[in-house]
Amino acid sequence: MGVSGRAGRDHAIVIGASMGGLLAARVLADHFRAVTVLEGDAKPEGVQARTGVPHGEQTHVLLPGGARVLDRLFPGRSEELVRDGSKRFDYGGSRFHLIGNWMPRVETGLFSLAQTRPFLEEHLRCWVARIPNVRILYKTSANALLFDGGSVVGVTLQPGRDLRADLVIDAAGRNTRLPRWLAEHGCGTAPETHIGIGLGYTSARFRVPDRLAPDHPILYVVGRPPDQTRLGSVVSVEDGLVTGAVGGYHGDHPPGDLAGFLEFARSLHQPHVFDILSRAEPVSPLVRFRHPASVRRHYGKLPGFPEGLLAIGDAVCCFDPAFGQGMTVSAMEAEVLADCLARGAPLAGYWKRIDRVISAAWALSCGENLKYPQTTGRRPLEYHLTRAYRDRLATCGDPYVTREFYRVLTLTAHPSILLRPGVVWRLVRNTPPVRS
């Protein structure tokens, strides 16, 4: 098909105005004469959550790996976000309590952006809408894929109304219908990996008195597996507010009323989240969200996957939202797409390249999830060895090791850097001697 090379670059369709969909549209605009984004929800009036996003009210942090992509795709726009209220911070200064320890706070030069998802999406929508060859159609859904032999050549919007394209990208997120569409057309079923974690959490926005304000945009406390399943966070967002959240794995979920929410926060193994939220003023309703399992779809392993079709973001992989990886992985996938299109390479190579991006993030979050015996899903043969090594990295206290560990956690470097001699030597040097 034409999109395998540099020809056939007339029209591209993106299904969904999600973070991944909007970034994909930005990339496609450089390579196609016209780009159409199909969004089933009505156009939001300003900064408000879309009804089609089940966790749209939750806080979303753009990790340094994603913030860097945003700067490359929209030069100078990060300053606009910060000016309007997004919190830019050095990730190494975050207050993380993990594996029974407070992580050392170090300067890393790795800058994140914290804000609510509606705030970030509203800015991104405005930026994309200003691109001359991009149009966003609201209250418009793709009801089926349009096939010509083994290739996708567009979508069906409603019976009798087709929209043709040289490339279709599914960015419908958790609401993706791509597995069903492929199966119905006889393309087969892509292998899937499921990690059952039974996560549930409740959050709201709060106004915190100045004397109680955290000294850093992120405070995050997570219990030590396998016995402690609860977690809590306080994240600074726009408008001088914080988002407070508490949650738990494997059915240990907080209630949806304020008194129960605060009592759950009081039960955390560290008092900091409760100390702040119990004396703060709630300014939004409590919102509950459930994430039964993390799901990864291996479309690159499906022999019958059609040409002219790709997917991005949660349509490919839904991560544990407690790790804040989803938006950053979507941004990195968009950059992979940009490079594939610029090279004029076969787009089949896209799957292999985003698989590397996904694998790094997946190993980090699922590696922690698998510490709970209740977690379902296959444990890799090397799991116990890598778990012990990661725990040592997180607790050794050496500033250099901590910086390198943060580079991996923020998806700015590949996990292989943690096996370099300089890291291993410092780990050995800082390991307490074994007592006889």
C-alpha positions as CSV (number, residue, x, y, z in Angstrom):
1,M,0.0,0.0,0.0
2,G,1.1,3.6,-0.6
3,V,1.9,4.4,3.0
4,S,4.6,1.8,3.0
5,G,6.8,4.3,1.3
6,R,6.7,8.0,0.5
7,A,3.7,7.8,-2.0
8,G,0.1,7.8,-1.0
9,R,0.3,10.7,1.5
10,D,-3.0,12.4,0.7
11,H,-5.2,11.8,3.7
12,A,-4.8,10.3,7.2
13,I,-7.5,9.6,9.8
14,V,-7.0,9.5,13.6
15,I,-9.7,7.8,15.6
16,G,-9.9,9.6,18.9
17,A,-8.7,13.0,20.2
18,S,-6.8,11.5,23.1
19,M,-3.3,12.6,24.0
20,G,-1.9,10.0,21.7
21,G,-4.4,10.9,18.9
22,L,-3.6,14.6,19.1
23,L,0.1,14.0,19.0
24,A,-0.3,11.6,16.1
25,A,-2.3,14.3,14.2
26,R,0.6,16.7,14.9
27,V,3.0,14.2,13.4
28,L,0.8,13.3,10.4
29,A,0.3,16.9,9.5
30,D,4.0,17.0,8.4
31,H,3.5,14.1,6.0
32,F,0.0,14.1,4.7
33,R,-2.0,16.7,2.7
34,A,-4.9,16.5,5.1
35,V,-5.5,14.9,8.5
36,T,-8.9,14.2,10.1
37,V,-9.3,13.5,13.8
38,L,-12.6,11.7,14.7
39,E,-13.8,12.3,18.3
40,G,-17.0,10.8,19.6
41,D,-17.4,13.3,22.4
42,A,-18.7,16.8,22.0
43,K,-16.1,19.5,21.9
44,P,-15.3,20.4,25.5
45,E,-16.1,24.0,26.6
46,G,-12.7,25.0,27.9
47,V,-10.9,22.9,30.5
48,Q,-13.3,20.0,31.3
49,A,-13.0,16.2,31.2
50,R,-14.4,14.4,28.1
51,T,-17.2,12.0,29.0
52,G,-15.5,9.2,26.9
53,V,-12.4,9.2,29.1
54,P,-13.1,7.0,32.1
55,H,-10.2,8.4,34.2
56,G,-10.2,11.9,32.7
57,E,-10.6,13.6,36.1
58,Q,-7.5,12.1,37.5
59,T,-4.1,13.9,37.7
60,H,-1.8,13.2,34.8
61,V,2.0,13.7,35.1
62,L,4.0,14.0,31.9
63,L,7.3,12.3,32.7
64,P,10.5,13.9,31.5
65,G,10.6,11.4,28.5
66,G,7.2,12.7,27.4
67,A,7.9,16.4,28.2
68,R,11.0,16.3,25.9
69,V,8.9,14.9,23.0
70,L,6.3,17.6,23.6
71,D,9.0,20.2,23.4
72,R,10.2,18.8,20.1
73,L,6.8,18.5,18.5
74,F,5.6,21.9,19.8
75,P,8.7,24.1,20.4
76,G,8.2,26.7,23.1
77,R,4.7,25.5,24.1
78,S,5.9,24.0,27.5
79,E,6.5,27.6,28.6
80,E,2.8,28.3,27.8
81,L,1.7,25.4,29.9
82,V,3.7,26.6,32.9
83,R,2.5,30.1,32.4
84,D,-1.1,28.9,32.5
85,G,-0.6,26.8,35.6
86,S,1.2,23.5,34.9
87,K,3.9,22.6,37.4
88,R,7.3,22.1,36.0
89,F,9.7,20.3,38.4
90,D,12.9,18.3,38.7
91,Y,11.7,14.7,39.1
92,G,14.6,13.9,41.4
93,G,13.2,16.2,44.0
94,S,9.9,14.3,44.3
95,R,8.9,12.8,47.7
96,F,8.6,9.1,47.0
97,H,8.2,6.5,49.7
98,L,8.8,3.1,48.1
99,I,9.8,-0.3,49.3
100,G,9.7,0.9,52.9
101,N,12.1,3.8,52.3
102,W,12.1,7.4,51.3
103,M,13.9,7.8,48.0
104,P,16.9,10.1,48.1
105,R,16.1,13.6,46.7
106,V,18.7,14.6,44.1
107,E,19.0,17.1,41.3
108,T,18.7,15.3,38.0
109,G,17.9,17.9,35.3
110,L,14.9,15.7,34.4
111,F,11.9,18.0,34.3
112,S,8.3,16.8,34.5
113,L,5.0,18.6,34.0
114,A,2.1,18.0,36.5
115,Q,-1.5,19.1,35.7
116,T,-5.0,17.7,35.3
117,R,-5.6,15.8,32.1
118,P,-8.4,18.2,30.9
119,F,-5.9,21.2,31.3
120,L,-3.3,19.5,29.2
121,E,-5.7,18.2,26.6
122,E,-7.3,21.6,26.1
123,H,-4.0,23.2,25.3
124,L,-3.0,20.3,23.0
125,R,-6.4,20.6,21.2
126,C,-5.9,24.3,20.6
127,W,-2.4,23.8,19.3
128,V,-3.4,21.0,16.9
129,A,-6.5,22.9,15.8
130,R,-4.3,25.7,14.6
131,I,-2.5,23.4,12.1
132,P,-3.9,24.4,8.7
133,N,-4.3,20.8,7.3
134,V,-5.8,19.2,10.4
135,R,-9.5,19.2,11.2
136,I,-11.1,17.7,14.3
137,L,-14.7,16.4,13.9
138,Y,-16.5,16.2,17.2
139,K,-19.5,13.9,17.9
140,T,-18.2,11.8,15.1
141,S,-17.2,8.1,15.6
142,A,-15.7,5.4,13.4
143,N,-18.2,2.5,13.4
144,A,-16.1,0.2,11.2
145,L,-12.9,-0.1,9.2
146,L,-13.1,0.1,5.4
147,F,-11.2,-2.6,3.7
148,D,-9.9,-3.2,0.2
149,G,-8.4,-6.7,0.2
150,G,-5.8,-6.9,2.9
151,S,-5.5,-3.2,3.4
152,V,-7.5,-0.6,5.4
153,V,-8.5,2.3,3.1
154,G,-10.6,4.3,5.5
155,V,-13.5,4.1,8.0
156,T,-17.3,3.9,7.9
157,L,-18.9,6.7,10.0
158,Q,-22.4,5.4,9.5
159,P,-24.2,3.1,7.1
160,G,-23.7,4.6,3.6
161,R,-21.1,7.2,4.7
162,D,-17.4,6.2,4.3
163,L,-14.3,8.4,4.8
164,R,-11.4,7.1,2.8
165,A,-7.7,7.5,3.8
166,D,-4.2,6.3,3.0
167,L,-3.6,5.7,6.7
168,V,-5.9,5.1,9.7
169,I,-4.5,5.3,13.3
170,D,-6.6,4.0,16.2
171,A,-6.1,6.3,19.2
172,A,-9.4,5.4,20.9
173,G,-7.7,4.4,24.1
174,R,-9.3,2.0,26.5
175,N,-12.5,2.2,24.3
176,T,-10.7,0.7,21.3
177,R,-12.8,-1.6,19.1
178,L,-9.8,-2.6,17.0
179,P,-9.5,-6.2,18.3
180,R,-13.2,-6.8,17.4
181,W,-12.9,-5.1,14.0
182,L,-9.9,-7.2,13.0
183,A,-11.5,-10.4,14.2
184,E,-14.8,-9.6,12.3
185,H,-12.8,-9.1,9.1
186,G,-10.9,-12.4,9.4
187,C,-7.6,-10.8,10.3
188,G,-7.1,-12.9,13.4
189,T,-6.6,-12.0,17.0
190,A,-3.4,-10.4,18.3
191,P,-1.8,-12.0,21.3
192,E,-2.4,-10.1,24.5
193,T,-0.7,-10.0,27.9
194,H,-2.8,-9.4,31.0
195,I,-1.5,-8.5,34.4
196,G,-4.4,-8.6,36.9
197,I,-3.9,-6.0,39.7
198,G,-7.4,-5.1,40.9
199,L,-6.5,-1.5,41.4
200,G,-9.1,1.0,42.5
201,Y,-8.6,4.6,43.6
202,T,-10.5,7.7,44.6
203,S,-9.4,11.3,44.0
204,A,-10.5,14.9,44.3
205,R,-9.0,18.4,44.0
206,F,-8.2,20.3,47.2
207,R,-7.2,23.7,48.3
208,V,-4.3,23.4,50.7
209,P,-3.4,26.2,53.2
210,D,0.0,27.7,52.5
211,R,1.4,26.5,55.8
212,L,0.6,22.9,54.8
213,A,1.6,23.1,51.1
214,P,4.0,20.3,50.1
215,D,7.6,21.4,49.4
216,H,7.5,19.6,46.0
217,P,4.8,19.0,43.4
218,I,4.7,15.3,44.0
219,L,4.2,13.4,47.3
220,Y,3.7,9.6,46.6
221,V,3.4,6.9,49.2
222,V,3.0,3.2,48.3
223,G,2.9,0.3,50.6
224,R,5.5,-2.4,50.7
225,P,4.5,-5.6,49.0
226,P,3.3,-8.2,49.7
227,D,1.4,-7.1,52.8
228,Q,0.7,-3.4,52.2
229,T,-1.6,-2.9,49.3
230,R,-2.5,0.8,49.8
231,L,-1.1,3.9,48.2
232,G,-1.7,7.7,48.3
233,S,-0.5,10.8,46.6
234,V,-0.7,14.6,46.7
235,V,0.1,16.3,43.3
236,S,0.2,20.0,42.7
237,V,-1.8,21.1,39.6
238,E,-3.1,24.3,38.0
239,D,-5.1,27.0,39.8
240,G,-3.2,26.7,43.0
241,L,-4.8,23.3,43.8
242,V,-3.6,19.8,44.6
243,T,-5.1,16.5,43.5
244,G,-5.3,14.1,46.4
245,A,-5.7,10.4,45.7
246,V,-5.8,7.2,47.7
247,G,-6.1,3.7,46.3
248,G,-5.3,0.0,46.7
249,Y,-4.5,-3.2,44.8
250,H,-6.5,-6.4,44.7
251,G,-9.8,-5.1,45.9
252,D,-8.5,-3.0,48.7
253,H,-10.3,0.0,47.4
254,P,-11.2,3.3,49.1
255,P,-14.9,4.4,49.5
256,G,-16.4,7.3,47.6
257,D,-17.4,9.6,50.5
258,L,-15.1,12.2,52.1
259,A,-15.1,10.7,55.6
260,G,-14.2,7.2,54.2
261,F,-11.7,8.7,51.8
262,L,-9.8,10.5,54.7
263,E,-10.0,7.4,56.9
264,F,-8.4,5.4,54.2
265,A,-5.7,8.1,53.8
266,R,-5.1,7.8,57.6
267,S,-4.5,4.1,57.2
268,L,-1.5,4.6,54.9
269,H,1.8,3.5,56.4
270,Q,3.1,7.0,56.3
271,P,1.1,10.0,57.6
272,H,2.0,12.7,55.1
273,V,-0.9,12.3,52.7
274,F,-3.5,12.3,55.5
275,D,-1.8,15.2,57.3
276,I,-2.2,17.4,54.2
277,L,-5.6,16.3,52.9
278,S,-7.4,16.2,56.3
279,R,-6.8,19.9,56.7
280,A,-7.4,20.9,53.1
281,E,-10.6,22.1,51.5
282,P,-12.2,19.8,48.9
283,V,-13.2,21.8,45.8
284,S,-14.4,19.0,43.5
285,P,-16.4,15.9,43.9
286,L,-14.7,12.6,44.7
287,V,-14.2,10.5,41.6
288,R,-13.6,6.7,41.7
289,F,-11.8,4.7,39.1
290,R,-11.1,1.0,38.6
291,H,-8.3,-0.7,36.7
292,P,-8.7,-4.5,36.9
293,A,-5.8,-5.4,34.7
294,S,-3.0,-3.9,32.6
295,V,-3.3,-5.1,29.0
296,R,-0.8,-5.2,26.3
297,R,-1.8,-6.0,22.7
298,H,1.0,-7.4,20.5
299,Y,-0.2,-6.3,17.1
300,G,3.2,-6.7,15.6
301,K,2.9,-10.5,16.1
302,L,-0.4,-10.7,14.2
303,P,0.5,-12.1,10.7
304,G,-2.8,-10.9,9.2
305,F,-2.5,-7.3,10.4
306,P,-3.6,-5.1,7.5
307,E,-1.6,-2.4,5.8
308,G,-2.8,1.2,6.1
309,L,-3.6,0.7,9.8
310,L,-1.7,1.5,13.0
311,A,-2.6,2.1,16.7
312,I,-1.2,4.3,19.4
313,G,-1.4,4.8,23.2
314,D,-3.9,2.9,25.3
315,A,-5.3,1.3,22.2
316,V,-2.1,-0.7,22.2
317,C,-1.2,-0.9,25.9
318,C,-3.0,0.1,29.1
319,F,-0.5,0.5,31.9
320,D,-1.1,0.6,35.7
321,P,-2.2,4.3,36.0
322,A,-0.4,4.6,39.4
323,F,2.9,4.8,37.6
324,G,1.9,7.7,35.3
325,Q,3.5,6.2,32.2
326,G,0.6,6.3,29.7
327,M,0.9,9.8,28.3
328,T,4.6,9.6,28.1
329,V,4.6,6.3,26.2
330,S,2.0,7.8,23.8
331,A,4.3,10.8,23.2
332,M,7.2,8.5,22.5
333,E,5.2,6.4,20.1
334,A,4.2,9.5,18.2
335,E,7.8,10.3,17.8
336,V,8.5,6.8,16.5
337,L,5.7,7.4,14.0
338,A,7.3,10.7,12.9
339,D,10.6,9.0,12.3
340,C,9.1,6.1,10.3
341,L,7.2,8.6,8.1
342,A,10.3,10.8,7.6
343,R,12.4,7.9,6.6
344,G,9.8,6.6,4.1
345,A,10.3,3.2,5.7
346,P,7.7,0.4,5.7
347,L,5.3,1.2,8.5
348,A,5.4,-2.4,9.6
349,G,8.6,-1.4,11.4
350,Y,6.6,0.9,13.7
351,W,5.4,-2.1,15.7
352,K,8.9,-3.3,16.5
353,R,10.1,0.1,17.5
354,I,7.2,0.9,19.8
355,D,7.5,-2.5,21.3
356,R,10.9,-1.4,22.7
357,V,9.3,1.7,24.2
358,I,6.4,-0.2,25.7
359,S,8.7,-3.0,27.0
360,A,10.8,-0.7,29.1
361,A,7.8,0.9,30.8
362,W,5.9,-2.4,31.1
363,A,8.8,-4.0,32.9
364,L,9.0,-1.3,35.5
365,S,5.3,-1.1,36.4
366,C,4.5,-4.8,36.1
367,G,7.7,-5.7,38.0
368,E,6.2,-3.9,41.0
369,N,2.7,-5.3,40.5
370,L,4.1,-8.9,40.4
371,K,5.4,-8.5,44.0
372,Y,1.9,-9.2,45.2
373,P,1.1,-12.9,45.2
374,Q,-2.5,-12.1,44.2
375,T,-1.3,-10.5,40.9
376,T,-2.2,-12.7,38.0
377,G,-0.1,-13.1,34.9
378,R,3.1,-14.8,33.9
379,R,6.2,-14.0,35.9
380,P,9.3,-14.0,33.7
381,L,12.0,-16.6,34.7
382,E,14.4,-13.8,35.7
383,Y,11.7,-12.0,37.7
384,H,13.1,-12.7,41.2
385,L,16.6,-11.6,40.2
386,T,15.6,-8.4,38.5
387,R,13.2,-7.6,41.4
388,A,16.0,-7.8,43.9
389,Y,18.3,-5.7,41.8
390,R,15.7,-3.0,41.2
391,D,15.0,-2.9,45.0
392,R,18.6,-2.4,45.7
393,L,18.8,0.4,43.1
394,A,16.0,2.2,44.8
395,T,17.4,1.9,48.3
396,C,21.2,2.1,48.1
397,G,21.2,5.9,48.7
398,D,24.1,6.7,46.3
399,P,23.3,9.9,44.4
400,Y,24.8,8.7,41.1
401,V,22.9,5.5,41.2
402,T,19.7,7.3,42.2
403,R,20.1,9.7,39.2
404,E,20.6,6.8,36.8
405,F,17.6,5.0,38.3
406,Y,15.4,8.1,37.8
407,R,16.5,8.3,34.2
408,V,15.0,4.9,33.7
409,L,11.9,5.5,35.8
410,T,11.2,8.7,33.7
411,L,11.6,6.9,30.4
412,T,14.5,9.1,29.3
413,A,17.0,6.2,29.2
414,H,16.9,2.4,28.5
415,P,17.0,0.1,31.6
416,S,20.3,-1.3,30.3
417,I,22.1,1.7,31.7
418,L,21.6,0.2,35.1
419,L,23.9,-2.6,34.3
420,R,26.9,-0.3,33.5
421,P,30.0,-0.9,35.5
422,G,29.8,2.5,37.3
423,V,26.3,1.7,38.6
424,V,27.1,-1.9,39.6
425,W,30.4,-0.9,41.4
426,R,28.5,1.7,43.5
427,L,25.8,-0.8,44.4
428,V,28.5,-3.2,45.6
429,R,30.3,-0.5,47.5
430,N,27.1,0.6,49.3
431,T,25.9,-2.9,50.1
432,P,26.1,-3.6,53.8
433,P,28.2,-6.7,54.7
434,V,26.5,-9.9,55.4
435,R,26.4,-10.7,59.1
436,S,27.3,-14.2,60.2
